[in-house]
Amino acid sequence: MNLSDKINEGIKEAMKAKDKVRLDTLRGVKKEFIEAKTAKGASDELSDEAAILIIQKMVKQRKDSAAIFKTQGREDLATDELAQVAVLEEYLPKQLTAEELETELKKIIAEVGASSPADMGKVMGAATKKLAGIAAGKDISETTKRLLNQ
């Protein structure tokens, strides 16, 4: 069962359970999937990799919104955004912990032969391909920078 099918099943279950937050969140995901499929130059099929990237983007947007709401003293809106994040994260692959990410990046740094911060581009190119879907780009970048500066 691909990710689009899982989202559709989740919508059905949320409707039966009358879970408004889950239903609204998954409908938003389905809308994004449909827009990606019908975009100019896109194929009619959406790969799981592309679907994961869409969901990760949605998670990042909601986390950013929640942070803004918190700074503006709107805890109610921040809580709503974080509830949606929790639903979205159920459909993402398990994310690497900080220690696992560091271990993977050390392997990649050794593979590409990087030795200084000047090699950041080489490492990031390989790391973003290898770790796509299981680590956030920001985390990859920060950890790589720290490792290359040691």
Secondary structure, 3 states (H helix, E strand, C coil): CCHHHHHHHHHHHHHHHCCHHHHHHHHHHHHHHHHHHHCCCCCCCCCHHHHHHHHHHHHHHHHHHHHHHHHCCCHHHHHHHHHHHHHHHCCCCCCCCHHHHHHHHHHHHHHHCCCCHHHHHHHHHHHHHHCCCCCCHHHHHHHHHHHHCC
